[in-house]
Amino acid sequence: MSLLALLPPFRSGAGARRRARETELPVHVGGAIYGATANTPARVLGFDQALIGVCIALLSFGIVMVYSASIAMPESPRFAQFPPTYFLLRHVLWIGISLVVALAVFQVRMDWWQRVARAMFVLSLVLLAIVLIPHVGTMVNGSRRWLGLGPLRVQPSEIAKLTVLLYASDYMVRKMDVKERFFRAVLPMAVAIGVVGSLLLAQPDMGAFLVIAVIAMSILFLGGVNARMFFLIAAILVVAFALMIWSSPWRRDRIFAYLDPFSTEHALGRGYQLSHALIAIGRGGLFGVGLGRGIEKLNWLPEAHTDFLLAVIGEEFGLIGLLCVIFLFFWLTRRIIMIGRQAIALDRIYSGLVAQAIGLWLGFQAFINIGVNLGALPTKGLTLPFMSYGGSAILLNIVAIAIVMRVDAENRQLMRGGRV
């Protein structure tokens, strides 16, 4: 017997890696196939640094612009008792709270969200009902949308956006086997969304209802509901919103004001905000007048730090600044949807639906806010995600991103050949 026969078989590094690749799960990422190998790019094995970077950029720019838009508000008698940094400090406080909550949310597995989705949906219904109780819900500008929690105020409609998304995704996963049947698959969820809509319209908050309806419709579409059924529901929603607008005189006035905001009839009434937002954007030109040098925020443009923050950006940073913000939201929406598609490719349907619906939610709300500020859409009370002043909205936006990051982390864990 030769000496070589007594030695243990030699395994080259290349051979071991080749055998490891044969036993691992291949996953498509950006057109390439990856398993958990030594040659796997860091962007597959780590977290999505670009997504985090875009969110931080939007939050940071939002902090600067909220301060710029609100610094002159104490000059108004309504806010005379507040210091110039009042809204800035509250905005930063909410972002700090949101980041802490997001870190906790990131630790929660997606299967837990699926288990509690129905309970959270019921809880959001309770909150939407409580806010309508006199002396419990806080009324601002004629709308009862907030619940007071000491020095802070919470808006249940923002919570409802996330809970409806989680519930609808769970519902579609449970109804995959009957998604071709209208009464068994779609009608029960339509009733649930109708209840949410009724509570929101009682506040009134038609903007939030519109966003929630789009979230539910997107999940139906992504879940593979029959095309004829989907377009039938879409048509019913369009007719329902048209009837709601036509039956409400003040909503009709908003539509007419949007069509001609500079007319004598509307310039000092329903079209006042929009006309001054367009003046601000027009003053900005290509490069803007410079940070802090805008004049429309000097108590000419109402809600400049919330719904019309983009108009202040347009005045101070011009068309270039607006295009940068639009690009960031486009990239963010596209990246989140890609993460959702990756989850579905890994047979994680619930996680995929949740991530894609979050992308469509943030993208659609940004689209509506941008359209309103540019005069392309009627005025709605919707904030610009991650940027506008608003505690509950910022909290839920950041929590939604934490859930997307959890979906992405679980995707990457499966790509490494591990288990979630």
C-alpha positions as a Markdown table, in Angstrom:
| # | Residue | x | y | z |
|---|---|---|---|---|
| 1 | Met | 0.0 | 0.0 | 0.0 |
| 2 | Ser | 1.4 | 3.4 | -1.0 |
| 3 | Leu | 1.8 | 6.2 | 1.5 |
| 4 | Leu | -0.6 | 8.4 | -0.5 |
| 5 | Ala | -3.4 | 5.9 | 0.2 |
| 6 | Leu | -3.1 | 6.5 | 3.9 |
| 7 | Leu | -3.5 | 10.3 | 3.7 |
| 8 | Pro | -7.0 | 11.9 | 4.0 |
| 9 | Pro | -8.4 | 13.0 | 0.7 |
| 10 | Phe | -7.3 | 16.5 | -0.3 |
| 11 | Arg | -10.1 | 18.9 | -1.1 |
| 12 | Ser | -9.1 | 22.1 | -2.9 |
| 13 | Gly | -10.7 | 25.4 | -2.0 |
| 14 | Ala | -12.2 | 25.7 | -5.5 |
| 15 | Gly | -13.7 | 22.2 | -5.3 |
| 16 | Ala | -15.2 | 22.9 | -1.9 |
| 17 | Arg | -16.7 | 26.1 | -3.0 |
| 18 | Arg | -18.1 | 24.4 | -6.1 |
| 19 | Arg | -19.8 | 21.7 | -4.0 |
| 20 | Ala | -21.2 | 24.4 | -1.6 |
| 21 | Arg | -22.7 | 26.2 | -4.5 |
| 22 | Glu | -24.4 | 23.1 | -5.7 |
| 23 | Thr | -26.2 | 22.7 | -2.3 |
| 24 | Glu | -27.4 | 26.2 | -1.8 |
| 25 | Leu | -30.4 | 28.1 | -3.0 |
| 26 | Pro | -29.8 | 30.2 | -6.1 |
| 27 | Val | -31.5 | 33.6 | -6.1 |
| 28 | His | -32.0 | 36.1 | -8.8 |
| 29 | Val | -30.8 | 39.6 | -7.9 |
| 30 | Gly | -30.5 | 42.2 | -10.6 |
| 31 | Gly | -30.3 | 39.6 | -13.4 |
| 32 | Ala | -27.5 | 37.6 | -11.7 |
| 33 | Ile | -27.8 | 34.4 | -9.6 |
| 34 | Tyr | -26.4 | 34.4 | -6.1 |
| 35 | Gly | -26.1 | 31.8 | -3.4 |
| 36 | Ala | -24.2 | 32.1 | 0.0 |
| 37 | Thr | -20.7 | 31.9 | -1.5 |
| 38 | Ala | -17.5 | 33.7 | -0.7 |
| 39 | Asn | -17.9 | 35.6 | -4.0 |
| 40 | Thr | -21.4 | 37.0 | -3.1 |
| 41 | Pro | -21.4 | 40.8 | -3.3 |
| 42 | Ala | -21.6 | 42.7 | 0.0 |
| 43 | Arg | -24.8 | 44.4 | -1.2 |
| 44 | Val | -26.5 | 41.0 | -1.1 |
| 45 | Leu | -25.1 | 39.9 | 2.3 |
| 46 | Gly | -25.4 | 43.2 | 4.1 |
| 47 | Phe | -28.3 | 45.7 | 4.5 |
| 48 | Asp | -29.5 | 48.1 | 1.8 |
| 49 | Gln | -27.2 | 51.0 | 2.4 |
| 50 | Ala | -28.6 | 53.0 | -0.5 |
| 51 | Leu | -32.2 | 52.8 | 0.7 |
| 52 | Ile | -31.1 | 54.0 | 4.2 |
| 53 | Gly | -29.1 | 56.8 | 2.6 |
| 54 | Val | -32.0 | 58.1 | 0.6 |
| 55 | Cys | -34.3 | 58.0 | 3.6 |
| 56 | Ile | -31.7 | 59.9 | 5.7 |
| 57 | Ala | -31.3 | 62.4 | 2.9 |
| 58 | Leu | -35.0 | 63.1 | 2.8 |
| 59 | Leu | -35.3 | 63.3 | 6.6 |
| 60 | Ser | -32.3 | 65.7 | 6.8 |
| 61 | Phe | -33.5 | 67.9 | 4.0 |
| 62 | Gly | -36.9 | 67.9 | 5.6 |
| 63 | Ile | -35.5 | 69.1 | 8.9 |
| 64 | Val | -33.8 | 72.0 | 7.1 |
| 65 | Met | -36.9 | 73.0 | 5.2 |
| 66 | Val | -39.3 | 72.7 | 8.1 |
| 67 | Tyr | -37.1 | 75.2 | 10.0 |
| 68 | Ser | -36.9 | 77.4 | 7.0 |
| 69 | Ala | -40.7 | 77.3 | 6.4 |
| 70 | Ser | -41.7 | 77.8 | 10.1 |
| 71 | Ile | -39.1 | 80.3 | 11.4 |
| 72 | Ala | -41.3 | 83.3 | 10.6 |
| 73 | Met | -44.6 | 81.8 | 12.0 |
| 74 | Pro | -44.3 | 83.4 | 15.5 |
| 75 | Glu | -44.8 | 86.7 | 13.7 |
| 76 | Ser | -48.4 | 85.6 | 13.2 |
| 77 | Pro | -50.8 | 86.3 | 16.2 |
| 78 | Arg | -51.9 | 82.7 | 16.0 |
| 79 | Phe | -48.3 | 81.5 | 16.9 |
| 80 | Ala | -47.0 | 84.5 | 18.7 |
| 81 | Gln | -46.4 | 82.6 | 22.0 |
| 82 | Phe | -44.1 | 80.1 | 20.2 |
| 83 | Pro | -40.3 | 80.6 | 19.8 |
| 84 | Pro | -38.9 | 80.5 | 16.2 |
| 85 | Thr | -37.5 | 76.9 | 16.8 |
| 86 | Tyr | -40.8 | 75.5 | 18.2 |
| 87 | Phe | -41.7 | 73.5 | 15.1 |
| 88 | Leu | -38.1 | 72.5 | 14.4 |
| 89 | Leu | -37.6 | 71.0 | 17.8 |
| 90 | Arg | -40.9 | 69.1 | 17.8 |
| 91 | His | -40.1 | 67.8 | 14.3 |
| 92 | Val | -36.6 | 66.6 | 15.4 |
| 93 | Leu | -38.2 | 65.1 | 18.6 |
| 94 | Trp | -40.6 | 63.1 | 16.5 |
| 95 | Ile | -37.9 | 61.9 | 14.2 |
| 96 | Gly | -35.8 | 60.8 | 17.3 |
| 97 | Ile | -38.8 | 58.9 | 18.7 |
| 98 | Ser | -39.5 | 57.3 | 15.3 |
| 99 | Leu | -36.0 | 56.1 | 14.9 |
| 100 | Val | -36.1 | 54.4 | 18.3 |
| 101 | Val | -39.4 | 52.7 | 17.5 |
| 102 | Ala | -38.1 | 51.7 | 14.1 |
| 103 | Leu | -35.1 | 49.9 | 15.7 |
| 104 | Ala | -37.6 | 47.9 | 17.7 |
| 105 | Val | -39.8 | 47.2 | 14.7 |
| 106 | Phe | -36.8 | 46.0 | 12.7 |
| 107 | Gln | -36.3 | 43.2 | 15.3 |
| 108 | Val | -39.8 | 41.8 | 14.6 |
| 109 | Arg | -40.2 | 38.9 | 12.2 |
| 110 | Met | -42.6 | 39.2 | 9.3 |
| 111 | Asp | -44.6 | 36.1 | 10.3 |
| 112 | Trp | -45.4 | 37.9 | 13.6 |
| 113 | Trp | -46.9 | 40.9 | 11.7 |
| 114 | Gln | -49.0 | 38.4 | 9.7 |
| 115 | Arg | -50.3 | 36.8 | 12.9 |
| 116 | Val | -51.3 | 40.1 | 14.5 |
| 117 | Ala | -52.5 | 41.9 | 11.3 |
| 118 | Arg | -56.2 | 41.4 | 12.0 |
| 119 | Ala | -55.9 | 42.5 | 15.7 |
| 120 | Met | -54.1 | 45.6 | 14.6 |
| 121 | Phe | -56.7 | 46.4 | 12.0 |
| 122 | Val | -59.5 | 46.2 | 14.6 |
| 123 | Leu | -57.4 | 48.4 | 17.0 |
| 124 | Ser | -57.1 | 51.0 | 14.2 |
| 125 | Leu | -60.9 | 51.0 | 13.8 |
| 126 | Val | -61.3 | 51.6 | 17.5 |
| 127 | Leu | -58.9 | 54.5 | 17.4 |
| 128 | Leu | -60.7 | 56.0 | 14.3 |
| 129 | Ala | -64.0 | 55.8 | 16.2 |
| 130 | Ile | -62.6 | 57.2 | 19.5 |
| 131 | Val | -61.2 | 60.3 | 17.7 |
| 132 | Leu | -64.8 | 61.2 | 16.7 |
| 133 | Ile | -66.0 | 61.5 | 20.3 |
| 134 | Pro | -66.4 | 65.1 | 21.4 |
| 135 | His | -63.8 | 66.3 | 24.0 |
| 136 | Val | -61.7 | 63.2 | 23.2 |
| 137 | Gly | -60.6 | 63.9 | 19.6 |
| 138 | Thr | -58.8 | 67.2 | 19.0 |
| 139 | Met | -60.3 | 69.4 | 16.4 |
| 140 | Val | -58.0 | 71.5 | 14.2 |
| 141 | Asn | -59.2 | 73.7 | 11.3 |
| 142 | Gly | -62.6 | 72.1 | 11.4 |
| 143 | Ser | -61.4 | 68.5 | 11.3 |
| 144 | Arg | -61.4 | 66.1 | 14.2 |
| 145 | Arg | -58.4 | 63.9 | 13.4 |
| 146 | Trp | -56.1 | 63.8 | 16.4 |
| 147 | Leu | -55.8 | 62.2 | 19.8 |
| 148 | Gly | -53.9 | 64.0 | 22.5 |
| 149 | Leu | -51.2 | 62.1 | 24.4 |
| 150 | Gly | -49.8 | 64.6 | 26.8 |
| 151 | Pro | -47.7 | 67.2 | 24.8 |
| 152 | Leu | -48.0 | 65.0 | 21.7 |
| 153 | Arg | -50.8 | 64.4 | 19.3 |
| 154 | Val | -51.4 | 61.2 | 17.4 |
| 155 | Gln | -53.4 | 60.9 | 14.1 |
| 156 | Pro | -55.2 | 57.5 | 13.9 |
| 157 | Ser | -55.6 | 57.8 | 10.1 |
| 158 | Glu | -51.8 | 57.5 | 9.7 |
| 159 | Ile | -51.9 | 54.3 | 11.8 |
| 160 | Ala | -54.8 | 53.0 | 9.7 |
| 161 | Lys | -52.7 | 53.3 | 6.5 |
| 162 | Leu | -50.2 | 50.8 | 7.9 |
| 163 | Thr | -52.7 | 48.5 | 9.6 |
| 164 | Val | -54.9 | 48.3 | 6.5 |
| 165 | Leu | -51.8 | 47.4 | 4.5 |
| 166 | Leu | -50.8 | 44.6 | 6.9 |
| 167 | Tyr | -54.4 | 43.3 | 7.1 |
| 168 | Ala | -55.1 | 43.4 | 3.3 |
| 169 | Ser | -51.8 | 41.6 | 2.6 |
| 170 | Asp | -52.7 | 38.9 | 5.1 |
| 171 | Tyr | -56.2 | 38.7 | 3.7 |
| 172 | Met | -55.0 | 38.1 | 0.1 |
| 173 | Val | -52.6 | 35.4 | 1.3 |
| 174 | Arg | -55.4 | 33.6 | 3.0 |
| 175 | Lys | -57.7 | 34.0 | 0.0 |
| 176 | Met | -55.3 | 32.9 | -2.7 |
| 177 | Asp | -57.4 | 29.8 | -3.5 |
| 178 | Val | -60.6 | 31.8 | -4.1 |
| 179 | Lys | -59.2 | 35.0 | -5.6 |
| 180 | Glu | -61.2 | 34.4 | -8.8 |
| 181 | Arg | -64.5 | 34.6 | -6.9 |
| 182 | Phe | -65.8 | 38.1 | -6.1 |
| 183 | Phe | -68.1 | 37.4 | -3.2 |
| 184 | Arg | -65.6 | 35.1 | -1.4 |
| 185 | Ala | -62.4 | 36.9 | -2.1 |
| 186 | Val | -63.0 | 40.6 | -2.6 |
| 187 | Leu | -66.3 | 41.6 | -1.0 |
| 188 | Pro | -65.3 | 41.0 | 2.6 |
| 189 | Met | -62.3 | 43.2 | 2.3 |
| 190 | Ala | -64.3 | 45.8 | 0.4 |
| 191 | Val | -66.7 | 46.0 | 3.4 |
| 192 | Ala | -63.7 | 46.4 | 5.8 |
| 193 | Ile | -62.3 | 49.3 | 3.7 |
| 194 | Gly | -65.8 | 50.8 | 3.5 |
| 195 | Val | -65.9 | 50.9 | 7.3 |
| 196 | Val | -62.5 | 52.6 | 7.4 |
| 197 | Gly | -63.7 | 55.0 | 4.8 |
| 198 | Ser | -66.9 | 55.9 | 6.7 |
| 199 | Leu | -64.9 | 56.7 | 9.8 |
| 200 | Leu | -62.4 | 58.8 | 7.9 |
| 201 | Leu | -65.0 | 60.8 | 6.0 |
| 202 | Ala | -66.7 | 61.5 | 9.3 |
| 203 | Gln | -63.5 | 63.4 | 10.5 |
| 204 | Pro | -63.4 | 64.5 | 7.6 |
| 205 | Asp | -60.2 | 63.2 | 6.0 |
| 206 | Met | -60.9 | 62.3 | 2.3 |
| 207 | Gly | -57.1 | 62.4 | 1.5 |
| 208 | Ala | -56.3 | 59.6 | 3.9 |
| 209 | Phe | -59.3 | 57.6 | 2.6 |
| 210 | Leu | -58.0 | 58.0 | -0.9 |
| 211 | Val | -54.5 | 56.7 | 0.1 |
| 212 | Ile | -56.0 | 53.7 | 1.9 |
| 213 | Ala | -58.2 | 52.9 | -1.0 |
| 214 | Val | -55.2 | 52.9 | -3.3 |
| 215 | Ile | -53.3 | 50.7 | -0.9 |
| 216 | Ala | -56.1 | 48.2 | -0.8 |
| 217 | Met | -56.5 | 48.3 | -4.6 |
| 218 | Ser | -52.7 | 47.8 | -5.1 |
| 219 | Ile | -52.7 | 44.7 | -2.9 |
| 220 | Leu | -55.6 | 43.3 | -4.8 |
| 221 | Phe | -53.7 | 43.8 | -8.1 |
| 222 | Leu | -50.4 | 42.5 | -6.7 |
| 223 | Gly | -52.3 | 39.5 | -5.2 |
| 224 | Gly | -53.4 | 38.4 | -8.6 |
| 225 | Val | -57.2 | 39.2 | -8.5 |
| 226 | Asn | -59.0 | 38.7 | -11.8 |
| 227 | Ala | -58.4 | 41.7 | -14.1 |
| 228 | Arg | -62.1 | 42.2 | -14.9 |
| 229 | Met | -62.9 | 42.1 | -11.1 |
| 230 | Phe | -60.1 | 44.6 | -10.4 |
| 231 | Phe | -61.2 | 47.1 | -13.0 |
| 232 | Leu | -64.8 | 46.8 | -11.9 |
| 233 | Ile | -63.8 | 47.7 | -8.3 |
| 234 | Ala | -61.6 | 50.5 | -9.6 |
| 235 | Ala | -64.6 | 51.9 | -11.6 |
| 236 | Ile | -66.8 | 51.6 | -8.5 |
| 237 | Leu | -64.3 | 53.6 | -6.4 |
| 238 | Val | -63.9 | 56.3 | -9.0 |
| 239 | Val | -67.7 | 56.7 | -9.1 |
| 240 | Ala | -67.9 | 56.7 | -5.3 |
| 241 | Phe | -65.3 | 59.5 | -5.0 |
| 242 | Ala | -67.0 | 61.5 | -7.7 |
| 243 | Leu | -70.3 | 61.2 | -5.9 |
| 244 | Met | -68.7 | 62.2 | -2.6 |
| 245 | Ile | -67.2 | 65.3 | -4.2 |
| 246 | Trp | -70.4 | 66.3 | -6.0 |
| 247 | Ser | -72.5 | 65.8 | -2.9 |
| 248 | Ser | -70.3 | 68.1 | -0.8 |
| 249 | Pro | -70.4 | 71.8 | -1.6 |
| 250 | Trp | -67.1 | 72.6 | 0.0 |
| 251 | Arg | -65.4 | 69.8 | -1.9 |
| 252 | Arg | -66.9 | 71.1 | -5.1 |
| 253 | Asp | -65.6 | 74.5 | -4.3 |
| 254 | Arg | -62.1 | 73.0 | -3.9 |
| 255 | Ile | -62.3 | 71.5 | -7.4 |
| 256 | Phe | -63.5 | 74.7 | -9.0 |
| 257 | Ala | -60.8 | 76.7 | -7.1 |
| 258 | Tyr | -58.1 | 74.2 | -8.3 |
| 259 | Leu | -59.2 | 74.8 | -11.9 |
| 260 | Asp | -58.8 | 78.6 | -11.7 |
| 261 | Pro | -57.1 | 79.6 | -8.4 |
| 262 | Phe | -56.3 | 83.1 | -9.6 |
| 263 | Ser | -59.8 | 84.1 | -10.4 |
| 264 | Thr | -61.4 | 86.9 | -8.4 |
| 265 | Glu | -63.9 | 84.5 | -6.9 |
| 266 | His | -61.2 | 82.0 | -5.6 |
| 267 | Ala | -58.0 | 83.9 | -5.1 |
| 268 | Leu | -58.9 | 85.0 | -1.5 |
| 269 | Gly | -60.9 | 81.9 | -0.7 |
| 270 | Arg | -60.5 | 78.2 | -1.7 |
| 271 | Gly | -57.7 | 79.0 | -4.1 |
| 272 | Tyr | -55.6 | 81.1 | -1.7 |
| 273 | Gln | -53.2 | 78.3 | -0.7 |
| 274 | Leu | -52.7 | 77.0 | -4.3 |
| 275 | Ser | -52.3 | 80.5 | -5.8 |
| 276 | His | -49.5 | 81.4 | -3.3 |
| 277 | Ala | -47.9 | 77.9 | -3.8 |
| 278 | Leu | -47.7 | 78.6 | -7.5 |
| 279 | Ile | -46.3 | 82.1 | -6.9 |
| 280 | Ala | -43.6 | 80.6 | -4.7 |
| 281 | Ile | -42.6 | 78.0 | -7.3 |
| 282 | Gly | -42.7 | 80.6 | -10.0 |
| 283 | Arg | -40.4 | 82.9 | -8.0 |
| 284 | Gly | -37.9 | 80.0 | -7.6 |
| 285 | Gly | -37.1 | 79.8 | -11.3 |
| 286 | Leu | -34.4 | 77.4 | -12.2 |
| 287 | Phe | -32.0 | 77.6 | -9.2 |
| 288 | Gly | -34.2 | 79.3 | -6.5 |
| 289 | Val | -33.8 | 82.4 | -4.5 |
| 290 | Gly | -31.6 | 80.7 | -1.9 |
| 291 | Leu | -32.1 | 78.9 | 1.4 |
| 292 | Gly | -34.0 | 81.1 | 3.8 |
| 293 | Arg | -34.7 | 83.8 | 1.3 |
| 294 | Gly | -38.2 | 82.8 | 0.3 |
| 295 | Ile | -41.0 | 85.3 | 1.1 |
| 296 | Glu | -44.2 | 83.2 | 0.6 |
| 297 | Lys | -43.4 | 81.4 | 3.9 |
| 298 | Leu | -43.6 | 84.8 | 5.6 |
| 299 | Asn | -47.3 | 84.1 | 6.6 |
| 300 | Trp | -48.5 | 84.4 | 3.0 |
| 301 | Leu | -48.6 | 80.7 | 2.3 |
| 302 | Pro | -50.7 | 78.8 | 4.9 |
| 303 | Glu | -49.4 | 75.4 | 6.1 |
| 304 | Ala | -46.0 | 76.1 | 4.5 |
| 305 | His | -44.3 | 73.7 | 6.9 |
| 306 | Thr | -46.7 | 70.8 | 6.3 |
| 307 | Asp | -48.8 | 70.3 | 3.2 |
| 308 | Phe | -47.1 | 73.0 | 1.1 |
| 309 | Leu | -43.4 | 72.4 | 2.1 |
| 310 | Leu | -42.6 | 71.5 | -1.5 |
| 311 | Ala | -43.6 | 75.0 | -2.6 |
| 312 | Val | -41.1 | 76.5 | -0.2 |
| 313 | Ile | -38.5 | 74.1 | -1.7 |
| 314 | Gly | -39.4 | 75.3 | -5.1 |
| 315 | Glu | -39.0 | 78.9 | -4.2 |
| 316 | Glu | -35.7 | 78.5 | -2.4 |
| 317 | Phe | -34.1 | 75.8 | -4.5 |
| 318 | Gly | -35.9 | 76.2 | -7.8 |
| 319 | Leu | -36.6 | 73.6 | -10.5 |
| 320 | Ile | -33.4 | 71.8 | -9.7 |
| 321 | Gly | -34.4 | 71.3 | -6.1 |
| 322 | Leu | -37.8 | 70.0 | -7.1 |
| 323 | Leu | -36.4 | 67.6 | -9.6 |
| 324 | Cys | -33.9 | 66.2 | -6.9 |
| 325 | Val | -36.8 | 65.6 | -4.5 |
| 326 | Ile | -38.9 | 64.0 | -7.2 |
| 327 | Phe | -36.0 | 61.7 | -8.2 |
| 328 | Leu | -35.4 | 60.6 | -4.6 |
| 329 | Phe | -39.0 | 59.6 | -4.2 |
| 330 | Phe | -39.0 | 57.8 | -7.5 |
| 331 | Trp | -35.9 | 55.9 | -6.6 |
| 332 | Leu | -37.2 | 55.1 | -3.1 |
| 333 | Thr | -40.5 | 53.7 | -4.5 |
| 334 | Arg | -38.8 | 51.6 | -7.2 |
| 335 | Arg | -36.3 | 50.2 | -4.7 |
| 336 | Ile | -38.9 | 49.2 | -2.2 |
| 337 | Ile | -41.0 | 47.5 | -4.9 |
| 338 | Met | -37.9 | 45.6 | -6.0 |
| 339 | Ile | -37.4 | 44.3 | -2.4 |
| 340 | Gly | -41.0 | 43.1 | -2.4 |
| 341 | Arg | -40.6 | 41.4 | -5.8 |
| 342 | Gln | -37.5 | 39.7 | -4.4 |
| 343 | Ala | -39.5 | 38.4 | -1.4 |
| 344 | Ile | -42.1 | 36.9 | -3.7 |
| 345 | Ala | -39.4 | 35.3 | -5.8 |
| 346 | Leu | -38.3 | 33.6 | -2.6 |
| 347 | Asp | -41.9 | 32.4 | -2.0 |
| 348 | Arg | -42.5 | 34.8 | 0.8 |
| 349 | Ile | -45.8 | 36.1 | -0.5 |
| 350 | Tyr | -47.0 | 38.1 | 2.5 |
| 351 | Ser | -43.6 | 39.9 | 3.0 |
| 352 | Gly | -43.6 | 40.7 | -0.7 |
| 353 | Leu | -47.1 | 42.1 | -0.7 |
| 354 | Val | -46.4 | 44.2 | 2.4 |
| 355 | Ala | -43.1 | 45.7 | 0.9 |
| 356 | Gln | -44.6 | 46.5 | -2.5 |
| 357 | Ala | -47.7 | 48.0 | -0.9 |
| 358 | Ile | -45.5 | 50.2 | 1.3 |
| 359 | Gly | -43.6 | 51.4 | -1.8 |
| 360 | Leu | -46.8 | 52.2 | -3.6 |
| 361 | Trp | -48.2 | 54.0 | -0.5 |
| 362 | Leu | -45.2 | 56.3 | 0.0 |
| 363 | Gly | -44.9 | 56.8 | -3.8 |
| 364 | Phe | -48.6 | 57.6 | -4.3 |
| 365 | Gln | -48.7 | 60.0 | -1.3 |
| 366 | Ala | -45.6 | 61.8 | -2.5 |
| 367 | Phe | -47.2 | 62.0 | -6.0 |
| 368 | Ile | -50.4 | 63.5 | -4.6 |
| 369 | Asn | -48.5 | 66.1 | -2.5 |
| 370 | Ile | -46.2 | 67.1 | -5.4 |
| 371 | Gly | -49.2 | 67.3 | -7.7 |
| 372 | Val | -51.1 | 69.5 | -5.3 |
| 373 | Asn | -48.2 | 71.9 | -4.8 |
| 374 | Leu | -47.7 | 72.1 | -8.6 |
| 375 | Gly | -51.4 | 72.8 | -9.2 |
| 376 | Ala | -51.8 | 69.6 | -11.1 |
| 377 | Leu | -54.2 | 68.1 | -8.6 |
| 378 | Pro | -56.9 | 69.5 | -6.2 |
| 379 | Thr | -55.8 | 70.5 | -2.8 |
| 380 | Lys | -55.7 | 67.6 | -0.3 |
| 381 | Gly | -54.4 | 67.5 | 3.3 |
| 382 | Leu | -51.6 | 65.0 | 2.6 |
| 383 | Thr | -48.1 | 65.6 | 3.8 |
| 384 | Leu | -44.9 | 64.9 | 1.9 |
| 385 | Pro | -43.5 | 61.7 | 3.3 |
| 386 | Phe | -40.3 | 62.0 | 5.5 |
| 387 | Met | -40.1 | 65.7 | 4.9 |
| 388 | Ser | -43.3 | 67.6 | 6.0 |
| 389 | Tyr | -43.8 | 68.6 | 9.6 |
| 390 | Gly | -46.2 | 66.1 | 11.3 |
| 391 | Gly | -45.4 | 63.7 | 14.1 |
| 392 | Ser | -47.7 | 60.7 | 13.3 |
| 393 | Ala | -46.9 | 60.8 | 9.6 |
| 394 | Ile | -43.1 | 60.8 | 10.2 |
| 395 | Leu | -43.5 | 58.0 | 12.8 |
| 396 | Leu | -45.4 | 55.8 | 10.4 |
| 397 | Asn | -43.2 | 56.6 | 7.4 |
| 398 | Ile | -40.1 | 55.5 | 9.3 |
| 399 | Val | -41.8 | 52.4 | 10.8 |
| 400 | Ala | -42.8 | 51.4 | 7.3 |
| 401 | Ile | -39.2 | 51.7 | 6.1 |
| 402 | Ala | -38.2 | 49.6 | 9.1 |
| 403 | Ile | -40.6 | 46.8 | 8.0 |
| 404 | Val | -39.2 | 47.0 | 4.5 |
| 405 | Met | -35.7 | 46.7 | 5.9 |
| 406 | Arg | -36.8 | 43.6 | 7.8 |
| 407 | Val | -38.2 | 42.1 | 4.6 |
| 408 | Asp | -34.9 | 42.8 | 2.9 |
| 409 | Ala | -32.9 | 41.3 | 5.8 |
| 410 | Glu | -35.0 | 38.1 | 5.7 |
| 411 | Asn | -34.5 | 38.0 | 1.9 |
| 412 | Arg | -30.7 | 38.2 | 2.4 |
| 413 | Gln | -30.8 | 35.6 | 5.1 |
| 414 | Leu | -32.4 | 33.2 | 2.7 |
| 415 | Met | -29.9 | 34.1 | 0.0 |
| 416 | Arg | -27.2 | 33.0 | 2.4 |
| 417 | Gly | -28.8 | 29.6 | 2.6 |
| 418 | Gly | -30.1 | 30.2 | 6.2 |
| 419 | Arg | -33.6 | 30.2 | 7.6 |
| 420 | Val | -35.8 | 33.0 | 8.6 |
